[in-house]
């Protein structure tokens, strides 16, 4: 039985199925956060307002949990208090990579996401919030993804 999120689902009798489901879900969610952050930084650097971008994204096909909640609540406000640590999410992504490797599955995109979180953990420490993965990306982009934030030097 997997009691994850708001629904209970029977995944079958195989031991470890709930763990695999957990890391699959987390890999999707964490990938959405990194991809949304990177793409929004491109928009901000081009002069777009992040709140306007979110309004458009969230009324279109790009919406996901990062654009619906994490970025507007935790990143744009600078609160960075979603509640998960970088250490935990790096561990989850590494567990996903191990699962994929055990099945000889190629996961290049997830490996890139894992590297973004490893970089954030290296720069900010393992106890930093998961949403702080944006900080090293901002440094590379030369702009901040915050409400009313001045641009960093390019």
N, C-alpha and C positions, 0 to 999 in steps of 0.2 A: 504494500500500500504506500502510495506517495501522497503525503499531505503537505503540499507545497503551494504557496500562494493561497488562493481562496477556494480551491477545489480539491477533493480527494479523488484519486484515480488509481485503479488497480493496474499495475504495469506487468503483472504476470508473476510466476513463481521463481524466476531466476534471481538469485541473490545478487545484489549490487545494482539492480535496475533503477532504483530510486536515486542512487548516487550518480549514475550516468545521466539520468534525467536532470538532476540538479545542475551538473556542470554544463550540460547542453543549454539549458535555459540561461544560466549565468554567462556563458560565452556569447550568446545572442545579445543579451542586455548590455554587457560590457563593450561589445563591438559597436553597438548602436551609440553608446556614449562617446567613444573615441571618434567614430566617423562623423557624428553630428558636430562634435567640437571642432574637428579639423575643417569640415566644410563651412561651418559658420565663421570660423576665423578667416577663411578666404573672403567671405562676404563682407565681414567687418573691415578687413584690409582694403576692400574695394569701395568702402564708404557706406555700406548698408547698415541700417539700424538693426541690432540683434532682436529686439522685440517685434519689429515688423517682419523680419525673417521668420521668427517662430510662428507668428500668426499665419503666414502663408504656408509654411511647412506643415503646421498642425491642421490645416484645412485641405491638405493635399496628400499625396501618396508617400511623403517622406516622414510622416509622423511616427513616433515610437516613444517608449517610456522616457528616453533621454530628453526629447524635445517637448514632451508633454509635462514632465515634472522636474527631472534632475537639473536641466539647464536653467529653466526659468526660476526655480526655487533656490537652488544651491550654488549655481555658477554665476548667473547674472547679478545676483544680490551680493556675491562674495562671501556667503555664509559657509559654504563647503561643509555641510553637516548632514549629509544623506544618512550616514550611520555605519557604513562598512569601511574597513581599513584597507589600505593598499596591500598590506601583507595578506589579508584574507583573499582578496580578488586575484592576486598573483598566484596564490596557492590553488585557487579554483581553476584558473586558466592553465596552470601547469598540469593539473589533474586531467583537464580536458585534452591537452596535448598528449599526455601519456595514453589516454584512452584511444585517441585517434591513431597514435603510433602503434599501439597493440593490434590495431586492425589494418595497418598499412594504408591509412587514409591521408591524403594530402590536405593540409589545412594552412596554406600560406597566409591567408588573410587573418586568421586567428593568431598566427605566430607574430604578425605585425602588431596586432592589438596587444598581445602579451608583452612585446618589447616596449610599447608606449607605457604600459603600467610598470614594467621593471624600471624604466628610466625615471618615472615619477617617484617610485619607491626609493631609488638610489638618491635622487635629489632632495626629497622631502621627508624621508623616513617612512617606515612601515606603518606607523600609527596614523599617518595623514589620511584624510577622508578620500574615498574612491573618486569623488567628483574633482578632487585636486589633480587628477590626471591631466586636466586642462593646462595647468601652470607651465610645465615644460613645453607644451605645444604652443602656448602663447609666447614663450621666450623665443622659440624658433620662428614664429610668424612675425614677431615684432609688434603685436597688438594685443590688447586685453579684450576678453569677452565678458564685459560687465556693463551694468546700467550706468550710463553717464561717465564711463571711464575714459580718460584721455588716452590717446594712442601712445604706445611706447615708441621709442626712437627706432627707425627702420635702419 
